Amino acid sequence: MSKHYTKDHEWISIDGDVATIGITNHAQEQLGDVVFVELPAIGKAVTKGGDAAVVESVKAASEVYAPVSGEVVEVNKDLEGDPALVNRQAEGAAWFMKVKLKDKGELADLMDKAAYDKFVAEQ
């Protein structure tokens, strides 16, 4: 499985035609202590670049954008009881949703790890 990244600081990992999506370590560091996560409903259609979830911290609330279009097939219920998991394992156990890909061609616009790290360093 390879990971891809967006300029909005989401990560996406692909397994077959299902994408696992979360926010990056950099994003959680910028947010500070995460206190609430609003996940999408299973079955919701998301559009690339559209709102998919909300994450709230002691500093601010922020939208989580869908890096790809598709249908939400699973959400991470662990985040509802333990939103701080985002601070501890942003790019692992704290994934937000799994989306069945509508168009794998949308992955071509995403960055690999090296490009994302360079993007963050230049901000």
N, C-alpha and C positions, 0 to 999 in steps of 0.2 A: 504494500500500500504506500502510495506516495502522498505527501501533504502539499497542498497549495495554499496560497495566502492572498488576501485582498488588501487594497489600500485603506479599507475601512477597518482593518485589523481583525478579520475573521480568518479562521483556518478551516480547511476542508480536506477530508481524507476520503478516498474513493475505494469502495469494495464492490466490484461488479457494476451494477447500475444504481447503487445506493451510496449517497454521500453523507458522511458524518460531519457535523458543523459545530464549531465553537468559537470563542474569542481567543485572541492570542495572549501570550504572557505579557507582552508589552501593553496591550489594552487593559488587562486587569491591574497592572502596576499603575497605569494612569488613572484608573477609576478609584483605587484605594479599596477599602473594605467593602465587599459586596454584601448587601443586606437583603436583596430580593431579586428574584428572577421570574419573569412572566414568559411562559413557553407557549408556542402555538398549539392549536388543537390538532390532534391526529386527523388526517384527511384534508387539512387546509392546503390549498394550492398557493405556493409562493413563487414570486417572480424575481429573477436575477436583479439585484439592486433594491428590491422592495423590502419593507419592514417584515421581519419574521419573528422577533422576540424583543423583550426589553430586559435590561439589566440595570439595577439601581444600586448605588453605593452611598456611602456617607457623604460623598462629594456631589454626585449628580446621577441623573437617570440617562440612559443611553439606549438608542435603538441598536438592535443586532440585525444586520441586513443579510438577506439570502445571497450567497455568492453564485448560486445557480437557480434555475427554475425547476419546479417539480412539485411533488406531493409529499407532505410530511407523513412519514410512516411510523415514526417513533419519537418520543421525547424523553429526556433524562429526568425521571421523577425524583431522583436523588437530590437534584438542585432545589426542589420545592421545600424540602425539609432541612437542607443544608446549603444555602446559597454561597456560603464562604468557601465551599469546595472549589469555586471558580478561582479564588485566590491561591489555593493550595495546589491545584492540578489543572490549570487553565487549558493546557494542550494535551490533556489525557482524559482522566475520569470525569471531568467537568464539561463534557460535550453537551450541547444544547438540544440538538435535534438530528434526526436522520431523514433524508429527503430522497425519494426515488427520482432519479434524474430524468428530465424531459428531453434534454439535448446535451449530449456529452461534448459537443462542439463549444459550449460555453466555457469549458475548462481552459481553453486556449488563452483566454484573457487573464488568467490568474498567474501569480508569481510563484516561483519555487522558493525554497528556504533562503538561498544565497541572495536572490533578488529582493526578497522581503527584508532581510537583515540590512541590506544596503539602503533600501527605502527608509527604514526606521532610523538608521544612522544619519541620514541626510535631513531629517525633519528637525 
